[in-house]
């Protein structure tokens, strides 16, 4: 028969178990302290979260900036382009030939193709060869004529792009031809460029031609855009009344300044059988007073000077004519201007005669 445990031992063991249970249960104060500690820790973590984010972002940017394959071209944060000065710029070498008509090739004032140069902003000299080791793609655009109407000499690319003019609805592209050219060794020629529409519908009634590096085609320091002076673009039908600079001998006489086609001066000259610039110049050199009388009182001194000055820019050519007299012969050019005088075996230019006259005058005054 199994022996029974004394009751006292059982009670003692039971008391020990109860003591352990009592020790395992936290007090109310302990629970409150732990809850407050957790709350403080969460508050600290929340306050440190922006700092953690900034540190992580800076570390990511540092890694990207030092990575060979992931080097960013711009900051991770979007930024507005600053108006920082540029060390290099595009420029048109010469002013434009004007007036400009739709469908007529745009050229420099000396009737040569437009040329775009890459120069240093401050010195206007060619930049170091390192900046143009590779060709640059340059785009030509139309700009509003009042862009930078004040004294502003610099602008941002965003400002430049904001003044680009697009064609009217339903019209062809405003500029056609060589609208994209390659700039090599700091220079590019624009052989063919035309406007397809006049400038009367623009807010200023005028256009400019701008040149910029094609966006996205170049990585390097900013190259400032080029632009021409403002000008009006007239419809092609107005070209039939265009003056020629310089006029040609065979041009109709109304191509001269101050003589309008089918106007009163044109009709008076036609009645006197003066139909071409050559006819006009012949009478001008032979008898300028008669020419002035043909034009009448409506031809003021200012108009007369403008017309004759324009006519005298004509290239008369190399043809010479000889008029034989009894004692001497005159050598004339194609507009009856005396080139030289032949006296027997001697030939004197007008300058020679002037010099001889000066010497005679000097002797007489001694």
ABEGO torsion letter per residue (X at the ends): XBBBBBAAAAAAAAAAAAAAAAAABBBAAAAAAAAAAAAAAAAAAAAAAAAAAAAAAAAAAAAAAABAAABBABBABBBBBBBBBBABBBBBABBBBOBBBBGBBBBBAAGBBBBBBBBBAAAGBBBBAAAAABBBBBBBBBBBAABGABABABBBAAAAAAABBBBBBGBBBABBEBABBBBBGGBBBBABBBBABBAAABAAGBBBBBBBBBBGABBEBBBBBBBBBBBBBBBAAAAAABBBOBBBAABBAAABBGBBBGBAAAAAAAAAGBABAAAAAAAAAABAAAAAAAAEAABBAAAAAAAAAAAAABBAEABBBBBBBAABBBBBBAAGBBABBBBEABBBBAAAAAAAAAAAAAAAAX
